[in-house]
Amino acid sequence: MKISKLFYLHLFFWTIYLTGSVVLPYLAFDSKNNIFNVTFFFTSIICFYVNYFIVVPRFFEGSKIYKSVIVFFLSACCFVGVRYGVEEWFLPRFFGIRNYSEETPFMFYFFDNIFYSSTTIFISTTFWFLKYSINSEQEKTALMEAKKNAELQALKTQINPHFIFNSLNNIYSLVYQKSDKALPALEELSQLLRYSTKDLEKDFISLDKEIGYIDSLTALEKLRIKNPELLIFEKNINHPKLNISPMILVPFVENAFKHGDFRDKGFQMKVSDERQILRFYLLNYKKERMKDSVSGIGIENVKKRLEILYPKKYELNIKDSETEFVVDLKIDLRNE
C-alpha cells in the first residue's frame, strides 16, 4: 500500500466516522446533543493526529511496555483536555450549555473520557503502524536497489580493465613480432573500446550488440591464432532487439581465449534465442599445463550479476575438466 492510498484510507475513515457520529444523529434526532456530537468529532480528530504525528512516533517502543502505557496516557490526556476545554469551559461560558452536569467530579469525567478516547487512540496507532511499515518497506527497497546498482557498477568496472589488459597483451605480442596484423589489431581494439565504453554505462543493451561485441572480440583474437578456422561460432538469433545486461556473455569468451589451446584446436560457440530464451554454449580445450580451474574473476563477476539481474530466470552449468571447459547458459529474456 502506497502513501497515496493511505491518504484515501484516512479520508474513508473520517467520512464513515462523520456520518455515524454527526450526520445520522442529526437527521434522526432533534436534540441539543447534536452540538456535542460535533465537538466530540473535532476532539477525536485533534486527538487522533496528535497521537499519530507526535505521541506515538516520539514515545512508542514496542519492547518497553511502560512506554506504550505512556503513549496511551498522553493521548488520553489530550482527548480529555480538549473535550473538557470545549464542552465544559467554552460552551458554558459563551453559550450557557454543557455536556456533563456541573457537579460531575473531574476524576469521573477523566476516566469516563478515557473510555471514549480509547477507540480513537487505538485506530490512530494502527494507522501509524501501517504508515511506518510502508515507509520501512520503501526505505528497504531503496537501499537494496542502491546496493544492487553499486554492486553491478563495481562488477562492470572490474570487467572492462580485465578485457583491456588481455587485448593490450595480444597487441604487444604482435608489435614485438613486427607482424602486419598489429595495425588491424589496434583498429579493432579502438572500435571495441568505443563500443564497451558507451554500452557499459547502460543497464541493458540489445542482444545483437552483445553478440556484435563477441564478433569483434573474436575477430581481434583471430589475428594471433594460426588456425582461425577452428574457431566455430554458430548464431541463430530471431529476436535481435531483446534486452540483455552488457558483458554477460563476453567474459566467457575472454576466458576461452585466455586459457584455451589453439595450437591445433579451437572452440565451439553457439548462441540462440528460441522463444526468447537465450542459450549460450561454449566448449574450449584447455592448454596442457592448465589442469586447475580456469574460472577467473570475469566469470565470478558474471555469476554475481546473473544472480542479481536474473534471479530464478537463468541456469548456468559449467564443466571444468582436465582437458575441457564447457559453459552452458540459459537466460529467460522475456519481458526484459
C-alpha beads as a LAMMPS data file, in Angstrom:
LAMMPS data file: protein, C-alpha beads

336 atoms
335 bonds

1 atom types
1 bond types

-500.0 500.0 xlo xhi
-500.0 500.0 ylo yhi
-500.0 500.0 zlo zhi

Masses

1 110.0

Atoms # bond

1 1 1 0.000 0.000 0.000
2 1 1 1.493 3.348 -1.059
3 1 1 1.297 6.633 0.861
4 1 1 -1.350 7.986 -1.545
5 1 1 -3.574 5.009 -0.756
6 1 1 -3.016 5.626 2.955
7 1 1 -4.385 9.152 2.469
8 1 1 -7.566 7.756 0.952
9 1 1 -7.818 5.327 3.853
10 1 1 -7.772 8.284 6.271
11 1 1 -10.376 10.074 4.177
12 1 1 -12.597 6.986 4.100
13 1 1 -12.304 6.506 7.865
14 1 1 -13.262 10.093 8.706
15 1 1 -16.147 10.034 6.228
16 1 1 -17.587 6.975 7.950
17 1 1 -16.874 8.469 11.375
18 1 1 -18.551 11.793 10.492
19 1 1 -21.585 10.041 9.040
20 1 1 -22.065 7.766 12.044
21 1 1 -21.359 10.252 14.849
22 1 1 -22.742 13.523 13.453
23 1 1 -24.823 13.280 10.280
24 1 1 -27.081 10.322 11.126
25 1 1 -27.801 11.506 14.722
26 1 1 -28.637 14.992 13.364
27 1 1 -31.102 13.535 10.836
28 1 1 -32.631 11.115 13.332
29 1 1 -32.793 13.270 16.454
30 1 1 -33.650 16.915 17.007
31 1 1 -31.706 17.459 20.193
32 1 1 -29.263 19.855 21.807
33 1 1 -26.870 16.884 21.965
34 1 1 -26.124 17.409 18.277
35 1 1 -23.696 20.197 19.165
36 1 1 -21.850 17.794 21.452
37 1 1 -21.651 15.248 18.646
38 1 1 -19.862 17.901 16.600
39 1 1 -17.466 18.813 19.424
40 1 1 -16.777 15.119 20.069
41 1 1 -15.994 14.632 16.379
42 1 1 -13.482 17.504 16.240
43 1 1 -11.966 16.450 19.563
44 1 1 -11.441 12.990 18.091
45 1 1 -9.697 14.485 15.041
46 1 1 -7.332 16.538 17.210
47 1 1 -6.563 13.583 19.496
48 1 1 -6.136 11.248 16.516
49 1 1 -3.476 13.356 14.806
50 1 1 -1.674 14.466 17.968
51 1 1 -1.271 10.766 18.703
52 1 1 -0.448 9.978 15.048
53 1 1 2.171 12.676 14.392
54 1 1 3.615 13.433 17.845
55 1 1 2.962 10.977 20.662
56 1 1 3.454 7.568 19.029
57 1 1 6.491 8.492 16.851
58 1 1 8.242 10.060 19.826
59 1 1 7.449 7.782 22.729
60 1 1 6.398 4.374 21.450
61 1 1 8.832 1.498 21.785
62 1 1 7.383 -1.983 21.398
63 1 1 9.991 -3.690 23.556
64 1 1 9.154 -1.497 26.584
65 1 1 5.594 -1.847 27.886
66 1 1 5.788 1.206 30.142
67 1 1 6.367 3.422 27.081
68 1 1 3.239 2.004 25.478
69 1 1 1.334 2.944 28.634
70 1 1 2.812 6.446 28.462
71 1 1 1.679 6.761 24.834
72 1 1 -1.896 5.847 25.723
73 1 1 -1.944 8.096 28.800
74 1 1 -0.624 11.155 26.939
75 1 1 -3.085 10.703 24.076
76 1 1 -5.963 10.190 26.522
77 1 1 -4.976 13.358 28.383
78 1 1 -5.017 15.222 25.071
79 1 1 -8.547 13.976 24.363
80 1 1 -9.796 14.797 27.872
81 1 1 -8.157 18.230 27.897
82 1 1 -9.520 19.300 24.506
83 1 1 -13.017 17.988 25.147
84 1 1 -13.179 19.494 28.648
85 1 1 -11.973 22.857 27.389
86 1 1 -14.631 22.986 24.657
87 1 1 -17.648 21.393 26.361
88 1 1 -17.125 22.319 30.000
89 1 1 -15.496 25.740 29.683
90 1 1 -16.031 27.381 26.293
91 1 1 -19.665 26.364 25.643
92 1 1 -20.924 27.100 29.202
93 1 1 -19.138 30.463 29.268
94 1 1 -20.333 31.734 25.883
95 1 1 -23.491 29.729 25.121
96 1 1 -24.714 28.583 28.540
97 1 1 -24.734 24.864 27.698
98 1 1 -22.576 21.980 28.862
99 1 1 -22.396 18.229 28.242
100 1 1 -21.859 16.950 31.795
101 1 1 -23.551 18.129 34.975
102 1 1 -21.734 20.930 36.726
103 1 1 -21.469 18.755 39.845
104 1 1 -19.660 15.979 37.963
105 1 1 -16.323 15.219 39.693
106 1 1 -13.315 15.754 37.440
107 1 1 -11.953 12.250 38.114
108 1 1 -15.222 10.718 36.924
109 1 1 -15.078 12.941 33.836
110 1 1 -11.458 11.951 33.236
111 1 1 -11.963 8.178 33.423
112 1 1 -15.233 8.346 31.522
113 1 1 -13.471 10.062 28.624
114 1 1 -10.565 7.635 28.717
115 1 1 -13.127 5.037 27.665
116 1 1 -14.392 7.256 24.818
117 1 1 -10.876 8.141 23.669
118 1 1 -9.591 4.535 23.567
119 1 1 -11.131 3.752 20.168
120 1 1 -9.666 6.874 18.578
121 1 1 -6.238 6.212 20.078
122 1 1 -6.265 2.577 19.003
123 1 1 -7.211 3.381 15.383
124 1 1 -4.719 6.260 15.235
125 1 1 -1.916 3.986 16.477
126 1 1 -2.906 1.293 13.976
127 1 1 -2.753 3.821 11.132
128 1 1 0.682 4.968 12.318
129 1 1 1.989 1.400 12.303
130 1 1 0.633 0.995 8.797
131 1 1 2.431 4.139 7.642
132 1 1 5.587 3.045 9.458
133 1 1 5.576 -0.342 7.739
134 1 1 5.069 1.320 4.330
135 1 1 7.950 3.738 4.905
136 1 1 10.190 0.961 6.204
137 1 1 9.454 -1.198 3.170
138 1 1 10.121 1.690 0.793
139 1 1 13.399 2.511 2.544
140 1 1 14.406 -1.146 2.469
141 1 1 13.601 -1.368 -1.239
142 1 1 15.526 1.833 -1.966
143 1 1 18.560 0.605 -0.009
144 1 1 18.511 -2.761 -1.766
145 1 1 18.217 -1.058 -5.157
146 1 1 21.098 1.289 -4.344
147 1 1 23.209 -1.630 -3.121
148 1 1 22.390 -3.646 -6.242
149 1 1 23.259 -0.757 -8.556
150 1 1 26.506 -0.085 -6.710
151 1 1 27.489 -3.739 -6.843
152 1 1 26.629 -4.046 -10.525
153 1 1 28.612 -0.926 -11.340
154 1 1 31.586 -2.254 -9.403
155 1 1 31.406 -5.598 -11.196
156 1 1 31.186 -3.986 -14.629
157 1 1 34.099 -1.714 -13.744
158 1 1 36.160 -4.813 -12.995
159 1 1 35.258 -6.414 -16.324
160 1 1 36.405 -3.601 -18.591
161 1 1 40.043 -3.277 -17.365
162 1 1 40.351 -7.067 -17.490
163 1 1 39.435 -7.041 -21.183
164 1 1 41.789 -4.130 -21.938
165 1 1 44.668 -5.882 -20.193
166 1 1 44.228 -9.068 -22.266
167 1 1 43.868 -7.174 -25.553
168 1 1 46.926 -4.994 -24.959
169 1 1 48.960 -8.096 -24.197
170 1 1 47.935 -9.584 -27.532
171 1 1 48.767 -6.413 -29.471
172 1 1 52.107 -6.074 -27.662
173 1 1 52.977 -9.564 -28.814
174 1 1 52.101 -8.714 -32.449
175 1 1 54.136 -5.496 -32.353
176 1 1 57.087 -7.331 -30.818
177 1 1 56.943 -9.841 -33.658
178 1 1 56.650 -6.974 -36.182
179 1 1 53.537 -8.632 -37.513
180 1 1 51.409 -6.991 -40.197
181 1 1 48.441 -7.902 -38.031
182 1 1 49.391 -5.279 -35.423
183 1 1 47.722 -2.305 -37.133
184 1 1 44.412 -4.125 -37.829
185 1 1 44.506 -5.293 -34.224
186 1 1 44.839 -1.711 -32.977
187 1 1 41.951 -0.606 -35.168
188 1 1 39.820 -3.488 -33.893
189 1 1 40.708 -2.652 -30.317
190 1 1 39.822 1.030 -30.730
191 1 1 36.437 0.008 -32.110
192 1 1 35.846 -2.351 -29.196
193 1 1 36.841 0.300 -26.657
194 1 1 34.418 2.821 -28.111
195 1 1 31.729 0.158 -28.047
196 1 1 32.394 -1.008 -24.490
197 1 1 32.778 2.496 -23.052
198 1 1 29.420 3.546 -24.443
199 1 1 27.404 0.429 -23.627
200 1 1 28.823 -0.395 -20.205
201 1 1 27.121 2.747 -18.896
202 1 1 23.707 1.286 -19.767
203 1 1 21.738 -1.157 -17.672
204 1 1 20.633 -3.105 -20.738
205 1 1 21.571 -3.265 -24.417
206 1 1 20.085 -5.154 -27.351
207 1 1 21.126 -8.770 -27.827
208 1 1 22.601 -8.054 -31.261
209 1 1 25.008 -5.529 -29.669
210 1 1 26.261 -8.084 -27.165
211 1 1 26.772 -10.611 -29.959
212 1 1 28.401 -7.928 -32.121
213 1 1 30.849 -7.342 -29.296
214 1 1 31.707 -11.049 -29.297
215 1 1 32.147 -10.950 -33.089
216 1 1 34.620 -8.073 -32.787
217 1 1 36.470 -9.720 -29.914
218 1 1 36.728 -12.970 -31.856
219 1 1 37.982 -11.103 -34.931
220 1 1 40.655 -9.446 -32.797
221 1 1 41.778 -12.741 -31.290
222 1 1 41.873 -14.463 -34.689
223 1 1 44.746 -12.168 -35.651
224 1 1 47.068 -14.024 -33.279
225 1 1 45.828 -17.574 -33.898
226 1 1 47.445 -19.794 -36.549
227 1 1 44.263 -21.696 -37.371
228 1 1 41.396 -19.205 -37.010
229 1 1 39.110 -21.516 -38.980
230 1 1 38.969 -23.739 -35.894
231 1 1 37.007 -21.031 -34.067
232 1 1 33.415 -22.078 -34.743
233 1 1 30.717 -19.529 -33.877
234 1 1 27.130 -20.504 -34.723
235 1 1 24.347 -17.936 -34.334
236 1 1 20.605 -18.439 -34.563
237 1 1 19.078 -15.132 -33.486
238 1 1 15.399 -14.445 -34.184
239 1 1 14.915 -11.603 -31.679
240 1 1 17.962 -9.325 -32.028
241 1 1 16.339 -6.472 -30.067
242 1 1 15.831 -8.448 -26.872
243 1 1 17.346 -6.627 -23.900
244 1 1 20.298 -8.087 -22.039
245 1 1 22.712 -6.711 -19.494
246 1 1 26.029 -5.797 -21.179
247 1 1 29.056 -8.029 -20.678
248 1 1 27.070 -11.092 -19.635
249 1 1 28.450 -13.375 -22.357
250 1 1 31.771 -11.701 -23.191
251 1 1 33.721 -12.831 -20.075
252 1 1 33.170 -16.481 -21.020
253 1 1 34.660 -15.787 -24.463
254 1 1 37.575 -13.873 -22.928
255 1 1 38.187 -16.789 -20.581
256 1 1 38.254 -19.214 -23.518
257 1 1 40.844 -17.151 -25.391
258 1 1 42.956 -16.715 -22.276
259 1 1 43.104 -20.366 -21.244
260 1 1 42.227 -22.240 -24.433
261 1 1 44.511 -24.450 -26.515
262 1 1 44.615 -23.019 -30.061
263 1 1 47.642 -24.813 -31.439
264 1 1 45.644 -27.442 -33.291
265 1 1 42.310 -26.964 -31.588
266 1 1 39.746 -24.169 -31.449
267 1 1 36.414 -23.797 -29.729
268 1 1 32.747 -24.315 -30.424
269 1 1 30.409 -21.459 -29.561
270 1 1 26.644 -21.361 -30.149
271 1 1 24.096 -18.634 -29.426
272 1 1 20.341 -18.888 -29.965
273 1 1 17.190 -17.192 -28.663
274 1 1 14.364 -19.594 -29.396
275 1 1 11.120 -18.492 -27.671
276 1 1 13.110 -15.538 -26.274
277 1 1 15.172 -17.911 -24.126
278 1 1 18.834 -17.092 -24.647
279 1 1 21.015 -20.186 -24.955
280 1 1 24.773 -19.726 -24.895
281 1 1 27.081 -22.723 -25.273
282 1 1 30.860 -22.617 -25.339
283 1 1 33.324 -25.502 -25.449
284 1 1 37.046 -24.810 -25.451
285 1 1 40.014 -27.104 -24.927
286 1 1 42.439 -26.282 -22.154
287 1 1 46.175 -25.957 -22.508
288 1 1 48.194 -28.944 -21.362
289 1 1 49.509 -27.146 -18.296
290 1 1 46.039 -25.929 -17.310
291 1 1 44.843 -28.706 -15.023
292 1 1 43.387 -26.482 -12.339
293 1 1 40.198 -24.449 -12.619
294 1 1 40.334 -21.752 -15.281
295 1 1 37.377 -19.806 -13.923
296 1 1 38.729 -16.319 -13.247
297 1 1 37.446 -13.029 -11.872
298 1 1 35.445 -12.309 -15.032
299 1 1 33.331 -15.442 -14.703
300 1 1 32.848 -14.965 -10.970
301 1 1 31.564 -11.462 -11.705
302 1 1 29.131 -12.832 -14.265
303 1 1 27.776 -15.301 -11.705
304 1 1 27.122 -12.492 -9.231
305 1 1 25.486 -10.303 -11.859
306 1 1 23.270 -13.147 -13.056
307 1 1 22.074 -13.706 -9.509
308 1 1 21.284 -10.014 -9.091
309 1 1 19.752 -9.327 -12.517
310 1 1 18.057 -12.611 -13.373
311 1 1 17.106 -14.361 -10.107
312 1 1 15.242 -17.621 -10.863
313 1 1 15.381 -16.756 -14.576
314 1 1 18.707 -18.276 -15.531
315 1 1 20.500 -21.602 -15.473
316 1 1 24.279 -21.781 -15.597
317 1 1 26.170 -25.055 -15.850
318 1 1 29.970 -25.073 -16.033
319 1 1 32.010 -28.204 -16.628
320 1 1 35.686 -27.770 -15.807
321 1 1 37.649 -30.964 -16.520
322 1 1 41.347 -31.512 -17.105
323 1 1 41.011 -31.058 -20.863
324 1 1 37.804 -29.103 -21.467
325 1 1 35.961 -26.087 -20.189
326 1 1 32.259 -26.028 -21.057
327 1 1 29.756 -23.264 -20.393
328 1 1 26.031 -23.850 -20.885
329 1 1 23.935 -20.784 -20.015
330 1 1 20.208 -20.181 -20.389
331 1 1 18.530 -16.859 -19.608
332 1 1 14.838 -16.086 -19.873
333 1 1 14.798 -12.699 -21.624
334 1 1 11.059 -12.417 -21.888
335 1 1 9.680 -9.122 -20.555
336 1 1 13.165 -7.671 -20.202

Bonds

1 1 1 2
2 1 2 3
3 1 3 4
4 1 4 5
5 1 5 6
6 1 6 7
7 1 7 8
8 1 8 9
9 1 9 10
10 1 10 11
11 1 11 12
12 1 12 13
13 1 13 14
14 1 14 15
15 1 15 16
16 1 16 17
17 1 17 18
18 1 18 19
19 1 19 20
20 1 20 21
21 1 21 22
22 1 22 23
23 1 23 24
24 1 24 25
25 1 25 26
26 1 26 27
27 1 27 28
28 1 28 29
29 1 29 30
30 1 30 31
31 1 31 32
32 1 32 33
33 1 33 34
34 1 34 35
35 1 35 36
36 1 36 37
37 1 37 38
38 1 38 39
39 1 39 40
40 1 40 41
41 1 41 42
42 1 42 43
43 1 43 44
44 1 44 45
45 1 45 46
46 1 46 47
47 1 47 48
48 1 48 49
49 1 49 50
50 1 50 51
51 1 51 52
52 1 52 53
53 1 53 54
54 1 54 55
55 1 55 56
56 1 56 57
57 1 57 58
58 1 58 59
59 1 59 60
60 1 60 61
61 1 61 62
62 1 62 63
63 1 63 64
64 1 64 65
65 1 65 66
66 1 66 67
67 1 67 68
68 1 68 69
69 1 69 70
70 1 70 71
71 1 71 72
72 1 72 73
73 1 73 74
74 1 74 75
75 1 75 76
76 1 76 77
77 1 77 78
78 1 78 79
79 1 79 80
80 1 80 81
81 1 81 82
82 1 82 83
83 1 83 84
84 1 84 85
85 1 85 86
86 1 86 87
87 1 87 88
88 1 88 89
89 1 89 90
90 1 90 91
91 1 91 92
92 1 92 93
93 1 93 94
94 1 94 95
95 1 95 96
96 1 96 97
97 1 97 98
98 1 98 99
99 1 99 100
100 1 100 101
101 1 101 102
102 1 102 103
103 1 103 104
104 1 104 105
105 1 105 106
106 1 106 107
107 1 107 108
108 1 108 109
109 1 109 110
110 1 110 111
111 1 111 112
112 1 112 113
113 1 113 114
114 1 114 115
115 1 115 116
116 1 116 117
117 1 117 118
118 1 118 119
119 1 119 120
120 1 120 121
121 1 121 122
122 1 122 123
123 1 123 124
124 1 124 125
125 1 125 126
126 1 126 127
127 1 127 128
128 1 128 129
129 1 129 130
130 1 130 131
131 1 131 132
132 1 132 133
133 1 133 134
134 1 134 135
135 1 135 136
136 1 136 137
137 1 137 138
138 1 138 139
139 1 139 140
140 1 140 141
141 1 141 142
142 1 142 143
143 1 143 144
144 1 144 145
145 1 145 146
146 1 146 147
147 1 147 148
148 1 148 149
149 1 149 150
150 1 150 151
151 1 151 152
152 1 152 153
153 1 153 154
154 1 154 155
155 1 155 156
156 1 156 157
157 1 157 158
158 1 158 159
159 1 159 160
160 1 160 161
161 1 161 162
162 1 162 163
163 1 163 164
164 1 164 165
165 1 165 166
166 1 166 167
167 1 167 168
168 1 168 169
169 1 169 170
170 1 170 171
171 1 171 172
172 1 172 173
173 1 173 174
174 1 174 175
175 1 175 176
176 1 176 177
177 1 177 178
178 1 178 179
179 1 179 180
180 1 180 181
181 1 181 182
182 1 182 183
183 1 183 184
184 1 184 185
185 1 185 186
186 1 186 187
187 1 187 188
188 1 188 189
189 1 189 190
190 1 190 191
191 1 191 192
192 1 192 193
193 1 193 194
194 1 194 195
195 1 195 196
196 1 196 197
197 1 197 198
198 1 198 199
199 1 199 200
200 1 200 201
201 1 201 202
202 1 202 203
203 1 203 204
204 1 204 205
205 1 205 206
206 1 206 207
207 1 207 208
208 1 208 209
209 1 209 210
210 1 210 211
211 1 211 212
212 1 212 213
213 1 213 214
214 1 214 215
215 1 215 216
216 1 216 217
217 1 217 218
218 1 218 219
219 1 219 220
220 1 220 221
221 1 221 222
222 1 222 223
223 1 223 224
224 1 224 225
225 1 225 226
226 1 226 227
227 1 227 228
228 1 228 229
229 1 229 230
230 1 230 231
231 1 231 232
232 1 232 233
233 1 233 234
234 1 234 235
235 1 235 236
236 1 236 237
237 1 237 238
238 1 238 239
239 1 239 240
240 1 240 241
241 1 241 242
242 1 242 243
243 1 243 244
244 1 244 245
245 1 245 246
246 1 246 247
247 1 247 248
248 1 248 249
249 1 249 250
250 1 250 251
251 1 251 252
252 1 252 253
253 1 253 254
254 1 254 255
255 1 255 256
256 1 256 257
257 1 257 258
258 1 258 259
259 1 259 260
260 1 260 261
261 1 261 262
262 1 262 263
263 1 263 264
264 1 264 265
265 1 265 266
266 1 266 267
267 1 267 268
268 1 268 269
269 1 269 270
270 1 270 271
271 1 271 272
272 1 272 273
273 1 273 274
274 1 274 275
275 1 275 276
276 1 276 277
277 1 277 278
278 1 278 279
279 1 279 280
280 1 280 281
281 1 281 282
282 1 282 283
283 1 283 284
284 1 284 285
285 1 285 286
286 1 286 287
287 1 287 288
288 1 288 289
289 1 289 290
290 1 290 291
291 1 291 292
292 1 292 293
293 1 293 294
294 1 294 295
295 1 295 296
296 1 296 297
297 1 297 298
298 1 298 299
299 1 299 300
300 1 300 301
301 1 301 302
302 1 302 303
303 1 303 304
304 1 304 305
305 1 305 306
306 1 306 307
307 1 307 308
308 1 308 309
309 1 309 310
310 1 310 311
311 1 311 312
312 1 312 313
313 1 313 314
314 1 314 315
315 1 315 316
316 1 316 317
317 1 317 318
318 1 318 319
319 1 319 320
320 1 320 321
321 1 321 322
322 1 322 323
323 1 323 324
324 1 324 325
325 1 325 326
326 1 326 327
327 1 327 328
328 1 328 329
329 1 329 330
330 1 330 331
331 1 331 332
332 1 332 333
333 1 333 334
334 1 334 335
335 1 335 336
